[in-house]
Protein backbone atom coordinates (compact mmCIF):
# COMPACT_ATOMS: atom_id res chain seq x y z
CA UNK A 1 0.00 0.00 0.00
CA UNK A 2 1.18 3.58 -0.59
CA UNK A 3 1.44 4.95 2.95
CA UNK A 4 4.34 7.40 2.54
CA UNK A 5 4.75 10.20 5.08
CA UNK A 6 5.29 12.69 2.26
CA UNK A 7 2.25 14.89 1.83
CA UNK A 8 1.54 16.41 -1.60
CA UNK A 9 1.24 20.17 -1.93
CA UNK A 10 -2.22 21.61 -2.43
CA UNK A 11 -1.31 22.87 -5.87
CA UNK A 12 0.21 19.67 -7.23
CA UNK A 13 -1.33 16.26 -7.73
CA UNK A 14 0.46 13.39 -5.99
CA UNK A 15 2.60 11.26 -8.28
CA UNK A 16 1.97 7.52 -8.49
CA UNK A 17 4.21 5.72 -6.01
CA UNK A 18 5.53 2.14 -6.24
CA UNK A 19 3.68 -0.46 -4.19
CA UNK A 20 5.03 -1.17 -0.71
CA UNK A 21 3.54 -3.96 1.40
CA UNK A 22 6.02 -4.14 4.28
CA UNK A 23 4.72 -1.19 6.33
CA UNK A 24 3.63 -1.83 9.95
CA UNK A 25 -0.05 -1.85 10.83
CA UNK A 26 0.21 1.49 12.64
CA UNK A 27 1.76 3.27 9.66
CA UNK A 28 0.21 6.59 8.55
CA UNK A 29 -2.91 6.31 6.38
CA UNK A 30 -2.44 6.01 2.64
CA UNK A 31 -2.48 9.15 0.56
CA UNK A 32 -5.59 10.01 -1.39
CA UNK A 33 -6.75 9.63 -4.04
CA UNK A 34 -6.35 6.05 -5.21
CA UNK A 35 -7.34 7.21 -8.69
CA UNK A 36 -4.26 8.16 -10.70
CA UNK A 37 -3.74 11.45 -12.52
CA UNK A 38 -4.99 9.92 -15.75
CA UNK A 39 -8.24 8.80 -14.08
CA UNK A 40 -7.28 5.12 -13.83
CA UNK A 41 -8.55 3.36 -10.72
CA UNK A 42 -5.68 1.48 -9.06
CA UNK A 43 -7.24 -1.75 -7.84
CA UNK A 44 -4.37 -2.69 -5.56
CA UNK A 45 -5.04 0.45 -3.48
CA UNK A 46 -8.65 -0.60 -2.90
CA UNK A 47 -8.98 -2.13 0.58
CA UNK A 48 -11.61 -4.79 -0.33
CA UNK A 49 -9.28 -6.03 -3.09
CA UNK A 50 -6.50 -6.47 -0.56
CA UNK A 51 -8.83 -8.37 1.77
CA UNK A 52 -9.82 -10.57 -1.16
CA UNK A 53 -6.19 -11.16 -2.14
CA UNK A 54 -5.28 -12.38 1.34
CA UNK A 55 -8.47 -14.45 1.61
CA UNK A 56 -7.82 -16.18 -1.72
CA UNK A 57 -4.26 -17.05 -0.70
CA UNK A 58 -5.53 -18.46 2.60
CA UNK A 59 -8.23 -20.43 0.80
CA UNK A 60 -5.66 -21.92 -1.55
CA UNK A 61 -3.41 -22.92 1.33
CA UNK A 62 -6.21 -24.46 3.39
CA UNK A 63 -8.50 -25.93 0.74
CA UNK A 64 -6.32 -28.97 0.09
CA UNK A 65 -7.08 -30.08 3.64
CA UNK A 66 -10.84 -29.62 3.78
CA UNK A 67 -11.48 -30.50 0.13
CA UNK A 68 -9.14 -33.47 -0.34
CA UNK A 69 -9.59 -35.01 3.10
CA UNK A 70 -13.27 -34.32 3.70
CA UNK A 71 -14.91 -33.14 0.49
CA UNK A 72 -16.06 -29.82 1.97
CA UNK A 73 -16.98 -26.83 -0.13
CA UNK A 74 -15.81 -23.41 1.02
CA UNK A 75 -19.24 -22.83 2.53
CA UNK A 76 -19.09 -26.25 4.17
CA UNK A 77 -15.77 -25.42 5.80
CA UNK A 78 -17.17 -22.15 7.08
CA UNK A 79 -20.09 -23.97 8.67
CA UNK A 80 -17.82 -26.56 10.29
CA UNK A 81 -15.47 -23.85 11.57
CA UNK A 82 -18.30 -21.93 13.24
CA UNK A 83 -20.16 -24.93 14.66
CA UNK A 84 -16.90 -26.29 16.07
CA UNK A 85 -16.82 -23.43 18.56
CA UNK A 86 -20.50 -22.39 18.56
CA UNK A 87 -22.66 -25.54 18.70
CA UNK A 88 -26.46 -25.63 18.60
CA UNK A 89 -26.96 -22.65 16.28
CA UNK A 90 -29.89 -22.03 13.99
CA UNK A 91 -29.30 -21.70 10.25
CA UNK A 92 -30.26 -18.02 10.49
CA UNK A 93 -27.72 -17.28 13.23
CA UNK A 94 -25.12 -19.35 11.42
CA UNK A 95 -25.64 -17.38 8.20
CA UNK A 96 -25.21 -14.12 10.11
CA UNK A 97 -22.00 -15.26 11.74
CA UNK A 98 -20.50 -16.73 8.58
CA UNK A 99 -21.48 -13.73 6.48
CA UNK A 100 -23.41 -15.65 3.82
CA UNK A 101 -27.04 -15.74 2.78
CA UNK A 102 -29.24 -18.34 4.44
CA UNK A 103 -29.97 -20.20 1.19
CA UNK A 104 -26.33 -21.10 0.67
CA UNK A 105 -25.91 -21.96 4.33
CA UNK A 106 -28.91 -24.30 4.16
CA UNK A 107 -27.45 -25.94 1.07
CA UNK A 108 -24.06 -26.36 2.73
CA UNK A 109 -25.64 -27.83 5.86
CA UNK A 110 -27.58 -30.34 3.75
CA UNK A 111 -24.33 -31.50 2.09
CA UNK A 112 -22.58 -31.76 5.45
CA UNK A 113 -25.48 -33.77 6.87
CA UNK A 114 -25.13 -36.25 3.99
CA UNK A 115 -21.43 -36.53 4.81
CA UNK A 116 -22.31 -37.27 8.42
CA UNK A 117 -20.63 -34.09 9.65
CA UNK A 118 -23.63 -32.16 10.98
CA UNK A 119 -26.59 -33.17 13.12
CA UNK A 120 -29.88 -31.30 12.80
CA UNK A 121 -32.36 -31.26 15.66
CA UNK A 122 -35.65 -29.49 16.21
CA UNK A 123 -35.30 -26.66 18.68
CA UNK A 124 -37.35 -27.59 21.74
CA UNK A 125 -38.04 -23.92 22.52
CA UNK A 126 -39.22 -23.18 18.99
CA UNK A 127 -40.47 -26.14 16.95
CA UNK A 128 -40.19 -24.11 13.75
CA UNK A 129 -36.41 -23.77 13.99
CA UNK A 130 -33.63 -26.32 13.64
CA UNK A 131 -30.60 -26.47 15.91
CA UNK A 132 -27.30 -27.43 14.25
CA UNK A 133 -24.22 -29.01 15.75
CA UNK A 134 -21.25 -31.07 14.59
CA UNK A 135 -21.40 -34.84 14.84
CA UNK A 136 -18.45 -36.75 16.31
CA UNK A 137 -17.15 -37.12 12.76
CA UNK A 138 -17.59 -33.41 12.11
CA UNK A 139 -15.76 -32.49 15.32
CA UNK A 140 -12.90 -34.79 14.34
CA UNK A 141 -12.63 -32.97 11.00
CA UNK A 142 -12.72 -29.62 12.80
CA UNK A 143 -9.92 -30.69 15.15
CA UNK A 144 -7.89 -31.89 12.17
CA UNK A 145 -8.27 -28.70 10.10
CA UNK A 146 -8.04 -25.98 12.74
CA UNK A 147 -4.32 -26.44 13.56
CA UNK A 148 -3.57 -25.91 9.86
CA UNK A 149 -5.74 -22.78 9.85
CA UNK A 150 -3.93 -21.39 12.90
CA UNK A 151 -0.52 -22.07 11.31
CA UNK A 152 -1.60 -20.13 8.23
CA UNK A 153 -2.66 -17.21 10.40
CA UNK A 154 0.67 -17.29 12.23
CA UNK A 155 2.51 -17.13 8.90
CA UNK A 156 0.46 -14.08 7.90
CA UNK A 157 1.20 -12.28 11.16
CA UNK A 158 4.76 -13.38 11.83
CA UNK A 159 6.30 -10.04 10.83
CA UNK A 160 4.03 -8.04 13.17
CA UNK A 161 4.84 -7.14 16.75
CA UNK A 162 2.35 -7.99 19.52
CA UNK A 163 1.28 -4.34 19.58
CA UNK A 164 0.70 -4.33 15.83
CA UNK A 165 -1.28 -7.57 16.05
CA UNK A 166 -3.51 -6.07 18.73
CA UNK A 167 -3.99 -2.94 16.64
CA UNK A 168 -4.84 -5.00 13.58
CA UNK A 169 -7.37 -6.99 15.58
CA UNK A 170 -9.13 -3.84 16.75
CA UNK A 171 -9.15 -2.32 13.28
CA UNK A 172 -10.51 -5.49 11.70
CA UNK A 173 -13.25 -5.71 14.32
CA UNK A 174 -14.27 -2.15 13.48
CA UNK A 175 -14.27 -2.84 9.72
CA UNK A 176 -16.30 -6.04 10.16
CA UNK A 177 -18.84 -4.25 12.35
CA UNK A 178 -19.19 -1.49 9.78
CA UNK A 179 -19.65 -4.03 6.98
CA UNK A 180 -22.39 -5.78 8.96
CA UNK A 181 -24.27 -2.57 9.65
CA UNK A 182 -23.79 -0.69 6.39
CA UNK A 183 -23.42 -3.09 3.46
CA UNK A 184 -26.33 -4.93 1.89
CA UNK A 185 -25.87 -8.69 1.85
CA UNK A 186 -25.75 -10.17 -1.64
CA UNK A 187 -25.93 -13.63 -3.11
CA UNK A 188 -22.71 -15.63 -3.14
CA UNK A 189 -21.96 -19.16 -4.28
CA UNK A 190 -19.43 -21.86 -3.52
CA UNK A 191 -17.68 -21.16 -6.82
CA UNK A 192 -17.44 -17.41 -6.25
CA UNK A 193 -16.55 -17.28 -2.57
CA UNK A 194 -13.34 -15.43 -1.83
CA UNK A 195 -12.74 -16.31 1.79
CA UNK A 196 -11.60 -19.57 3.30
N, C-alpha and C positions, 0 to 999 in steps of 0.2 A: 504494500500500500504506500502511497505517497504521503508521508507524514512529516515532511521537512519542517524545521523550525523557521526557515526563511519565509517571510511574509511578502507577498507582492505589493508593489506600490499601487495606489488608487488609480493612477493614470495609465498603468501598463497591465496587460493581461498576463497571467502566470504562464510560463512556458511549460510544455509537457516534460515531466521528469521521469527518469527510468524507474521501473518497479523495484521496490525494496520490501522484502517480507521478513526481515530479521529484527524489526523494531520490537521493543518490549510492549506489553499490554498497556502500560501507563504512559505511552508516548503521546505527544501532542496530537490533536485531531488533524485529520487530513485536510489539505487545502481544498477550497472550493473554487471553481466548479469541477465536476468530473467530466464535463463536456469540453472537449478540446476547442482550440481557437477556430478550427475549421468546422465546428458544429458536430463532430463525430462523438458519439457516446462511447466512453471507454468502459467496456463491460467489467474488466478486472478491478475497477474502482467501485463497483456496485456491491454493497455489502451482502445482499441476498445471493449474488453469484459466488462470493467467497464462502458463504455458508454451504452452498450447494457443492462447491469444489471439494471442501473438506469432507462433507457427508458422502459424496460419491467415492472418494478414496477409502473412507472407512468401510463403506458397503462392500467395496471390492476386496478389502482385506479380510472381512468377516464372513462374507457370503459363502466362501468355500466350506466353512464349518457348518452353518445351518442349512445350506442347500444340499451339499454332498452327503453329510452324515444323516440328516433328518428330513430332507425334502421340503423344508419350509420356504414359503415365499417371503418377500420382505415384510409384508403385512403380518404374516404368520409369526415371524421372529419378533416383531414389535409386540404382538399380543402375548407371546410367551415371556418376553422380557418384563412386561408390566405385571402380568399375573404371577410371575415368580416372586415378586415382592409385595404385591397388592392382591391377594386372593379374594374370591367371593365378590367380584365386581359385576355390575350389569353391563350389557353391551353399550348402553348409552354413556355410562361413566368411563368405560374403557375407550370408546371413541374420542371422548373429550381429552383424556389423558395422553393418548397416542397421537392425537392431532390429525385424525382421519375421519372421513364421513362414516356414519353408522352402517351404511350399505356394505362398504368394503370390509368393515370390521366383522359384520355378520357373516360375510362370505369366507373370510379368513378363519373365523371360529369354526364354521362348518367343516372346512378342510382339516383343521387341527383335530376336531372331534373324530373324523374318519381315521386319522392317524393314531388315535388313542392318546392324544396329548392333552386334551381339554375335557373337562367334565361339566355338563350343563345341568343345573338343578333349578326347580321352581322356587322362587323366593317365597318363604313362608309368610312374610309380612305383606307381600303384594303378589298375589297369584298371577298377575299379568306380566310380571317381569321374571327374567331368568338370571340366576347367579352363576358366574363362571369361575372356575378354578382349574389349576393344572392337576392332571393325574400324576401318579407316581412316575410314569414314563415321561410325562412332560416336565416334571421337576428334575428328573435326571438329565434331560436335555438342557434345561436351564443351567444347571450346575456345571455342565460340560462346556457350554458356550460362554458363560459370563467371565471366566478367567481370561479367555482370549480377548473379549471386549475390553476388559480393564487394562490388559497389556497394550492394546491399541491406543487407549486413552493416554496411558503413561508415555508412550512414544510421542504422541502429539504435544504433550505438555513438558517434556523433559528439559527443554531449554528455558523454561520459565522458573522464576524464583517462587517461593511460597507466597510472598506478597502479591506477585503478579497473578498467580493462580487464583488467589482469593478475589482479587480485583476482577479477573475474567469471569469468575463465577457470579459475582454480583451484577456485572454488566449483562451477562447472558440471561440471568433471571429477569432483569428489567426488560430486555428485548423480547423475551418469550411472553411475558405478561402483556406487553404492548401489542404483540401479534394476536394474542388471544382476545383482547378487548377491542381491537381496531380493524382487523382484517377479516373479510368475509371468507368463510370456509368454502372451498371449491371441491369439485370431484377430482379424486386421484385414483390411480390404478396401480396394480402390482408392477406393471411394465414401466410405468412412468415415475415411480417413487424415487426420490433422490436421497433419502436418508436411510441409514442402516437400521 
